[in-house]
Amino acid sequence: MRCLADFILDSDLCLPVGATPLTLNDPGGRFSLTLSNASEAEHAVPEAVLSAQVIFETELGFPEERREIDELAHQWLSEALNVLAFTTNRKFVSRTLKRLVDWTPGLIDRDAMIYTETPEWDLAEPELNADYIGTAERLLSMQAGPEHQAAMRWHRIAVQEGVLEQQFSYFWFALEIVAEAVKGAERIPSLCPRCRTPLYCERCQIHPTHRRYPGEAIQELVRRVQPHQPDEVFQVLQRIRHTLMHGGRIADIPDLPCSDQQAVNKLGVITWNAIAFMANKTDDPRPEAPLTFGVPDHYVRRKLVATAHMRLRLPNPDNPNIADFPAINFEAKYVRTEIPPKDVAASSN
C-alpha cells in the first residue's frame, strides 16, 4: 500500500513566493517528502510555515494498523528533517499530522484518517493566587546560594520542556546539582565493583574511603526522597541518564520496567523533593505559616489527539492530488470540571 502523511512544519525557511513545491526523494526509495508554503488555513496552526507530504510504501493495513503507519510516517519525516537541518543549519520542526491517506494509485474509494490535537495544558488554569505568591516570596528569602538558584533554573526549564528526553536530562541536571551541594564531607568505603562490598588494602591494613562520587551522591539523595525501592529506582534512572548522555533514546533501552513518561514523571517528583533540601529554613520570614505548592499529576506535556476515519473519492484515481482533498475540520477540547486544585500545604519546619 502507498500512504500519504500530510504534516504541518515550523521552520526558519520557506519557499520563495510563487515557487513550485520541492520534493526530496530518498535514494533507497523508502519515501519522498514534498514541501510547499503553508496555506492561509494552515497558518491557523501556531507557527505553521511549511506544508509537508511524506509518501511511502508499507505492508501495513489501513486503517486497522493506523498507529503503526503513523509511527512509520513520523520516522521517515524525522530522517528527512535531520538531513534538511544539517544541510541548511536552520530549524525544521513537525507541528502536527493533519491526515493519513491511502495513496495507492487506481483506488476509487480511499480510506483516510483526519487528525486534530490540542495540548493538555494549552488552556491556562485560573488557579494562580496569593498563597502561591506568598510561598514564592518566602522561597526567595530561603535561597541557599548559586547552586540552589541553578537547580531551580533547570527545574523550571524541565517543567516547560515538551520533548521527553530533554525533559529527563534537565531534571537530572537539577538533581545532580542538589546532590553535590548537600552530600556533605563524610567519607565512605570504596566498594568492589563486582560484589559491592568494602575494599581492603592488605599493605595498609585499612578500608580505603573517599567522598561520595557524583553518582553515589545522587543515589544517597534518592534514598532520602524515595522511600519505596530507592536503589532500584536509582538504577533505572541512571541507566536512562547514561543512554541519553551517549546519544540514545529512552525508547532504545531494552527491558525497562517503566514507560518513558513514567520515568520522566518519577524523576520530576524526586528532583522537586530534592531541591527542597537546599532551602535555608532559618531564613524563612514566617516559619509558623504553611507553604503552599502545586502538585501536578504528571510533568510530561501530553496532547489530546482525536481522529476521524472517512472514505472519499478524489477526481483522478490514478494520479491523486492532495490539493483535491476536501477541507474537513473539527476540534478537540478539554472540558474543565469543577475539581479543586491539587495543592499541598507543607510546614516549613
N, C-alpha and C positions, 0 to 999 in steps of 0.2 A: 504494500500500500504506500502511496505517496501522500505525505502530510504537509500541510502548511501551518506554521505557527506565526501569528501576527502579533508583534510586540510594539511597545512604545518605549523609546530610549531618551535619556538625558545625555547631552554631550556638549563639549566646548566647541564643536564644529557642526556645521550644517552645509548643505549643498548651495551653490550659487542660485539666485533667483532664476527660475525658468529652466534649470538644468534637468536633464533626464535622469532617472534613477540609476544608481550604481549597483552592480552585482559582484559580490565576492564569491568565487567558486572554490570549494575545497579540492585540491589536486587529486585526492583519493576518491572523489565522487561521493563523499558521505553527506554533504549538504551544500546548499548555496544560501547566501544572505543578500537580500536586496534592500538597499537603503534609499529613502527619499525624505524630503522635508515633511514634518507632521502637518496635517491639515488644521484648519481653524477649530474643527470639532475636537481633534485630538489635543489641541492646546488647552482644552478644559482639564486635561490631566496635568497636575502640577509638574513643572519642569520639563514638559514634553518638548522635544526638539526634533527627533527623527522617528519616522515610521520604518519598521524593520520586519521583513518577512523571511523566515527560515523555512526552506523546503528540503525535505529529506525522505528517504525510503525507510520503511520499517515493516517488520513481520508481525508487529503487534496488532491486535484487533481494535477497531474503533466502533462505538465508544466504550466498550467493555473494559479495555485496558487504557483508559484515558489518562490515569495518573502516571503510568509508566511512559506513555507518549509525551506527557507534559515534562517529565524529568529529562527525557531524551532531547526534547526541544531546547530546554534550558542548557543542557550540556553543549549542544552544537553552538548555541548563541554565545555561551561563555568562551568557547575556543575562538570563535571569530572576533569577539571583543578583545580578547587577550592580545591577538596579533595587531588589531587596529590601534589599541592603546600604545603598544610598543612601537608601532610604525610612526604614529603621529605625536606621541608624548602628550596626548590630550585625553580627557575623560570620556568614557563611554559606559553608561550605566543603564541596566534594564529597570524600567519603572513599573511596567505592568504587562501581562499577557492578556491581549484582548480576546483572542479566539484561536481555536484549533479547528482545522477544516480538512476533511478527506479530499485530497487534491489529486486523486487518481484520474488520469485522462479517460474520457469516454463515459463517465457516470452521468446519468440523467438526474437522479436524486442523490444529494450529498449530505452526509452527516456533518454536523458542526457543533462545537461546544463554545458558548459565549460566556465570557468571564466578566465579573466586576468584583472589586475588592475595596476594602476600607481598613485603615489601620485601627487596631483595637483602641488605642489611646488617642485617636485623631480628634476626638471631642473632649475638650478640657472639662474636668470635673470642678464644679463650683464649691470646692471644699477648702480653699486657702483661707485661713482665718488667723486671728490674733494669737491663738495658742502656738501655732507653728512659728510665727514671727518672734514671739517671746522666747521660745526654745532656741531658735537660731541666734538670737542676741546673746543668750547665756553661753551657747557653744563658742561664740566668738571670744567671750571672756575666758573660756577654759582651754583655748587652743594652746598646745604644748610646744610650739615652735615650728620650724620649717618642715620637719618630717610629717608632722600632723597635717599641715596645710597641703603638702604634696599628696598624702594618702587620700585626703578628702577630694582633691582635684581629680585624681584618677578614678575615684568612686563616682564623681559627677559625670565624667566622660563615659564611664561604663554604663551608667543608668540610661544615658541618652543614645547609646550606640544601637544600631539596628542589625549589624552583622554578628552572628553568634561567635565566631572565632575571635573577632576583635573585642567583643564584649567580655569574653572569658579572659583574654590577655590583659585588658585594662583592670578588671577586678583583681587579677593576680598581681599586677604591678602594685596596687594599693596594699594588698595583703603582705607582699614581700617587704614593703617599706615599714609597715607596722611591726612585722616580726623582728626586723633588725633593730628597731627603736626600743622594743620592750623586752628583748631577750635577756638582758642583764649580763653581769660579768662572770657569773659562776662557770666553772669548768666541768665538763662531763667526760666520762671514759670514752676513749676511741674504741670503736667496735670492729670486730672481724667482719669483713664484707660478705662472708659466706653464712656464718651461723648467727651473726649479730650479737655475740657475747663480747664482754670487755677483753681487749688485748692485754697481754702481759709481756713485759720485757725481762728476759731471764738475766741479762747482764746487769741492768739497773735495779732489778727486783721491784718494779713498780708497774702499776697500770697507767699507761700514758693518758693524759687528758688534754682537752682543748676547749676553747669557747665554741659554742654551737655554730656550725656552718649554716649558711642561709637556709638550706633545705631542712636541717634539723630545727632551726628556729621556727620555720613555718609549721612544721609538724607539731611542735610543742604548743604553738598558738592555736592550731586547730583542736588540739586536745582540750584547751581551755574553753572553747566556744561551741564545740560539737560533742555533746555528751554521748551520743549513740555511735558506736563503732568508729571512733575518730581516726584510728590508724588506717582502717580500710578506706575511709573517705579520703584521707590524705593521699594514699597511694593512687587512687583513681584520678584525683585532681592533678597530682604531679605527673602522672602518665600523660594526661591530656596536655598539660603545660609543655612537657618535653616534645611532644608531637608537633604542637603549634610553633614552638621556637625553632624547629627544624624544617618548617615549611609545609607540614602536613595539615590535614583537616580532621576535625573530630569524627566525621563520618568514616574516615580511613582506619580508625583504630578498631581492631577486632575484639570481640568478646567483652565490650564494655557492659557493666551491669546497669547502665542507665542510658537515657537518650541524651542527645546534645543539649536539649532545652533543660532537662533535669540537672545536668552538670552545671550549666551556667547559673541556674537559679540557686542551687546549693552553694556554689562559690560566692554568689552575691550575698546570701544571708550570712555566711561565715565572715566575709570581708566587712560587712556592715557592723557586725557584733565586735569584730576585732578592733576596728577603728575606735570604738567606744572606750577601749582600754587606754587610749592615748590621752584622753581628756584629763586636764589638771583640775580635778574636782575641788581642790582647795580654793580655787579662784572663782567658783560659782557664786554670783552675787545673791542668789536666792536658793540656797541649798535645801530649804524646807519645802519648796514647791516642787510638784512633779514636772517632769519633762514630757512633752507630747511629740510622738513620732508617727509618721505614716508607715504602715506595714503593708506593702503590696502583696498580692497573691503570687506574683512572679515578676521577674525582671525582664524576661525575653519580650521583645516588641513583636507581637504577633499581628497577623492580618486576618480579617474575616473575608473569605473568598467564596462567592456564590457563583454557581454555574447553571446554565440553561442548555439543554440538549434540543437541537432542532434539526429538521431536514429541509433542504431547499434545492431549488434549481437555478443554475446560472445560464446565461444566454449561450455560451459556447462550451459545450461539454468537453470537447477535445482539447481546448486551449483556454481553461478558465482564467479569469482576471479578478484579482482581489478588489478592483475598483467597482465591479458589478455586485459585490456583496451588499445586501440590504443593510441599511442603518438600523440597528436594533440596540436600544439602550435600556438598562434597568439599574436599580440601585440596591445596595445592601447597607442597612443601617443598624447600629446598636440601639436598643431601646433601654433607656436608663430606668432602672427600678428604684423605688424609694427604699434603699437599704442604707443604714447609717455607715459613714466611712469607717474603715478598719484602722483605727488608731490604737496605740497603746501608750498608756501613761506610766513612765518608769521613774522611780526615785533616783535622784542624782547622787545619793549616798552609796 
